[in-house]
Structure formats: C-alpha cells, structure tokens
Amino acid sequence: MDDLNDTKGFPLTAKIIDGKAVAARLREELATEVAAFIQQTSVTPHLAAVLVGADPASAIYVRNKQRACEKAGIKSTLHKLSAETTQDALLSLVQRLNDDADVHGILVQLPLPKQIDETAILDAVVSAKDVDAFHPANVGLIVQGRPRFLPCTPAGIQQLLIDSGTIVAGSHVVVLGRSEIVGKPMALLLMQKGPAANATVTVCHSRTQNLADITRTADILIAAIGSAKFVTADMVKPGAVVIDVGTNRVDEKLVGDVDFGPVSGIASAITPVPGGVGPMTIAMLLRNTLTAARLSVH
Ligand SMILES: NC(=O)c1ccc[n+]([C@@H]2O[C@H](COP(=O)([O-])OP(=O)(O)OC[C@H]3O[C@@H](n4cnc5c(N)ncnc54)[C@H](OP(=O)(O)O)[C@@H]3O)[C@@H](O)[C@H]2O)c1
C-alpha cells in the first residue's frame, strides 16, 4: 500500500478499507464454489483473455487476472495478438471464442490499438460470455436492476462499502467520472433498490460547474477520473467515506485520484492505491466467470 507512505506529517484518522484483504477472502470463497461446481457438473469455468499489442500495463493486468483465475480453480487462456492486428482478425478471434463451448467468459483487455473500433469489438462478444458486462444487453439488464453479470469495478466498490459497514441507503454519493466502465455503472448500482444501494447519487464530469461545492456534500465520494491526487482535502466533507478508483502512474509509482495523506485526515474511511479497489475488480471478474459457466450448463 504505497499510499500509506504518503501519510507522514498528516493525522491519519480514517479507517483504511483494505481491498486486498477483502478480495483475498472473496477469492477463497469463490475457489470453494468453483470446486463444488466442477464436482457437480464436470465443467471447469474457463476465461479466455485477449491481449492486443505490447502495452506493459495491459500485460500486467492480464497476467494478474490469469493468476487469480488459476488460484481460484478457473481455467484461463491467453490469446496474444500483435499491435498491428486488423479489426477483421480480432473480430474473427472473438467469433471463434463465442463459438467455443469450452470457453465461458471472454475478456478483451482495453485499450485496443487505434486502428480497431473498440465498441465494435466489445459488441461482438456474445452477451452470455461478456464477463466485463460491457455488452448493451448486459448494460440494459443492469439499468433495469436485474443484472446477469455485475460491472466488475463498481460491484467491487459496492462490496467494499458493505464490508466496511458504510451506510449507503439514504446517503448522498458523489461519483466523479461518467465512463462506461466505472462512473456510469457505479451510479446505476448505488441508485437501485437493494442492499448497499438506495443512495441519492450525483454524477460529476469534466463539464461540471463548482465541482468542490458538490463533492463537499458527499457522504460517500467515489473518484474515477484518472487524474493523480485530484481530490484534495478541501473537497471532502469531514467524516465522508472516500473511494479512490484512480490508477495513475507517476514516477513509476501508482497514485490514485485522491490526495491520500491530507484526505485521510478528514475522511472517516478511505481506500488506498494500490490495495483498494483494484483487487476487488479482479475478484468480481472471477465471480462473473463462474456465473457464465453456470449459465452455460443451465
Ligand atoms: N482500480 C481499478 O480496478 C480500475 C478500473 C477501471 C479504471 N480504473 C482507473 O480509474 C480511473 C478512471 O478510469 P475510467 O476508465 O473511468 O476513465 P475515463 O474513461 O478516462 O473517464 C474519466 C472520467 O472522468 C471525468 N473527468 C476527467 N477530468 C475531470 C475533471 N477535471 N473534473 C471532473 N471530471 C473529470 C471525465 O469527464 P468527461 O466524461 O466529461 O470527459 C470522464 O467522465 C483511471 O485512473 C483508471 O486507470 C481503475
């Protein structure tokens, strides 16, 4: 947890929400479920990952996801393509994986090279194997409050809120960022009826006026903008729960979207970077892969 080195000189009053520990527990529970599923069905859940190009960060993300699969008893295969891969070649690989009955989940690591239309590729993944929950059919189910697959990062954050005993119902949640991957589905999950939901949600983005006035009203502040240490202490209400989704590489170090040291002296609970949201995203991906395997046998 590099963030904890940044607290020198600041009063650390916030409880640290240890995503690494929560994710490790979830992965253990999942491994037991996977073993039981294999015993009942003789089917081993299988996640196929597609990595295009040689982006080092993407390669690390994929490797971490593969390792986590193996530890949970989930089969994982990697399809590595060159940075010059054409859209047609990638589409035909996705089609092959769609048609392969042995594959239950397909993960296309983003970002894709410039010559490839990301939306076209994500739409091509058959919705029953779309373990990232990016397909319009799966997003529609999330919007309607009857998800088939949970959006991985937002669902991981929701689990951290549950685990840390944060009261979400009736709280004002401010989500910074409106991306399809984090901000938008996060807002959807928390505004639904149900456990760790029923919140009043405000979504902010780059065109939001008087941003700090809004963030200061948040009981729960979720930062997902991709800008290192953007959320400063003066933007946080004393006692707020702060969830930092950001993963920004600064001087070879991972830094969140939250200025951790000063903010941890004001917040009541906070996630570190690394070791907060990131491990939860992977745990939820594994859960979705087991769900996909279950769907395939029913
Ligand atoms: N830990 C994990 O598992 C995980 C998973 C996914 C992402 N991430 C990290 O989370 C961060 C966000 O990722 P993303 O994919 O959601 O990013 P994204 O697609 O780049 O979206 C960023 C969002 O932040 C908004 N924004 C940017 N600058 C802003 C500002 N100054 N004030 C207010 N809003 C601003 C943008 O507004 P506009 O829409 O107006 O442009 C956009 O909605 C990144 O650091 C990413 O690496 C981490």
The ligand as a Gaussian input file, in Angstrom:
#p B3LYP/6-31G(d) Opt

LIG

0 1
 N       -8.803000       0.019000      -9.933000
 C       -9.491000      -0.470000     -10.957000
 O       -9.880000      -1.615000     -10.980000
 C       -9.824000       0.434000     -12.084000
 C      -10.745000       0.049000     -13.065000
 C      -11.058000       0.954000     -14.079000
 C      -10.434000       2.189000     -14.100000
 N       -9.519000       2.492000     -13.157000
 C       -8.862000       3.816000     -13.119000
 O       -9.856000       4.775000     -12.782000
 C       -9.595000       5.998000     -13.446000
 C      -10.809000       6.358000     -14.287000
 O      -10.982000       5.381000     -15.282000
 P      -12.108000       5.486000     -16.405000
 O      -11.913000       4.352000     -17.330000
 O      -13.413000       5.675000     -15.736000
 O      -11.601000       6.858000     -17.108000
 P      -12.142000       7.666000     -18.358000
 O      -12.871000       6.782000     -19.311000
 O      -10.967000       8.449000     -18.842000
 O      -13.197000       8.675000     -17.724000
 C      -12.787000       9.707000     -16.889000
 C      -13.992000      10.469000     -16.424000
 O      -13.562000      11.499000     -15.541000
 C      -14.073000      12.755000     -15.967000
 N      -13.080000      13.786000     -15.693000
 C      -11.842000      13.901000     -16.202000
 N      -11.232000      15.003000     -15.696000
 C      -12.122000      15.585000     -14.854000
 C      -12.089000      16.742000     -14.042000
 N      -11.020000      17.533000     -14.001000
 N      -13.185000      17.035000     -13.315000
 C      -14.281000      16.254000     -13.342000
 N      -14.367000      15.143000     -14.098000
 C      -13.294000      14.812000     -14.852000
 C      -14.308000      12.611000     -17.454000
 O      -15.297000      13.543000     -17.828000
 P      -15.872000      13.657000     -19.340000
 O      -16.805000      12.491000     -19.496000
 O      -16.577000      14.957000     -19.346000
 O      -14.672000      13.567000     -20.239000
 C      -14.753000      11.156000     -17.554000
 O      -16.128000      11.030000     -17.344000
 C       -8.303000       5.769000     -14.225000
 O       -7.206000       6.168000     -13.433000
 C       -8.280000       4.275000     -14.415000
 O       -6.956000       3.770000     -14.583000
 C       -9.204000       1.651000     -12.147000

